[in-house]
Amino acid sequence: MSEIARFEAKGLKVFMTSSFQTQSMVLLHLISKINRDIPIFMLDTGFLFPETHLFAEEVARTLKLNLIKVKPNHTYKELMAGSKFLYAENSDLCCMRNKVEPLRETYKGYNVWLSGVRADQSNIRAGKKRIEENSDGIIRYHPLLNWDSKSIYLYRKQFELPEHPLEKDGFLSVGCMPCTSKYVDDFSTELRKGRWSGQNKQECGLHTHL
């Protein structure tokens, strides 16, 4: 995590994104020890579980984080006004409008994007580098890329960090309500199997399009 200090010493502006899941707690805790002024962007799509909102707000209060909720330009009512629900008709477009586009607008003026992407989360993330550059010239920094789920668990236990309230009900990867289901495949090694069930989709686009 010493890279953050080097980035800031060069005058680079750092921001972080977080979905405030159980596995997010490690990086959020580390940031609280390094620089609490770093903005933590949480993408409020309008479809998040109420438990996610409550959990994020409680974690931000406890760790004294600079939580900023980023919302899309359109309203929930506008998105649901068509003959079909967009998330069911075209989940890629739904993610683009509710996550990718709002974040792209929000991070203008920043230089370094900090995220908790890990190689063990999916085949796509396994191909990431610890430091890379996205299509907009933003430096991507993934400090936990080589951590595994056991390391995350042990760190959480050491510092008594809470888990997302839905995890005890079998939701190991929590996203938007319509596209999140319980993790039921005991033989899969991909921890994001509970997302976009029945679709050939692993990512919302933040770590692919950007």
Secondary structure, DSSP 8 states (H G I E B T S, - for coil): -HHHHHHHHTT--EEEE----GGGHHHHHHHHHH-TTSEEEEE--S-B-HHHHHHHHHHHHHHT-EEEEE--SS-HHHHT-SSS-HHHH-HHHHHIIIIIHHHHHHTTT--EEE----GGG-HHHHT--SEEE-TTS-EEE-TTTT--HHHHHHHHHHHT----TTGGGT-SS--BGGGB-----TT---TTTTBSTTSS----STTTT-
